[in-house]
């Protein structure tokens, strides 16, 4: 039988959901995650959204998702600095090696850094050629944070959710397809390579073994500067994972986190 790799060879990340931002709930949330995964520690624990919601006990609804048992999304006021202090305590306790944030703006990062003892190791944000977020990526790096790029393929995973249209799909964009042909690479490989050459860490997920292999085969070529420029020119600040757009029609609560 195939033996599992040693724990030290794995890098396991999880996230703190919006309902657990109160300092007393942060360690409970991580303890539940560790129990669910049969782990003693995480390598990285991230605040999922800068959105604080009403606490939902585990025995009431788990996972809590966006709405409570009454089908309502209930926002609460919460000092994110206090949440961060509770995250820092998890590092001190050996429950996670690093901590970070997702979907934070430059201003939120500044506020966090003003009181943080442990600086965020990672910023995870939506990044793809239609939403390159150049200034935020640069700012995060200058703050010493690595940038993890989710939705690197753009609209593809949002079509079935009716959060994007076929016109948004980067995989069939003429520029991406042409550049792929130039290097004998797929559009997906071009998009991954673009992210890598911007010093961001692209998140790619697939259940298809062939696509998993394809997504790994991106280290044997490098995009030329003029090709990077062509891809950069596709930016139109088009964000798909935007609570300010999907929370109100889906949950009846207007909840913008971006301008």
Buried (B, 14 or more C-beta within 10 A) or exposed (E): EEEEEEEEEEEBBBBBBBBBBBBEBBBBBBEBBBEEEEBEBBBBBBBBBBBBBBBBEEEEEEEBBBBBEEEEBBBEEBBBEBBBBBBBBBBEEEBBBBBBBBBBBBEBBEBBBEEBEBBBBBBBBBBBBBBBBEEBBBBBBEBEBBBBBBBBBBBBBBBEEEBBEEEBBBBEBEBBBEBBEEBEBBBBBBBBBBBBBBEBBBBBEEEEEEBEEBBEEBEEBEBEEEBBEBBEEBBEEBBBBBBEBBBBEBBEBEBEBEE
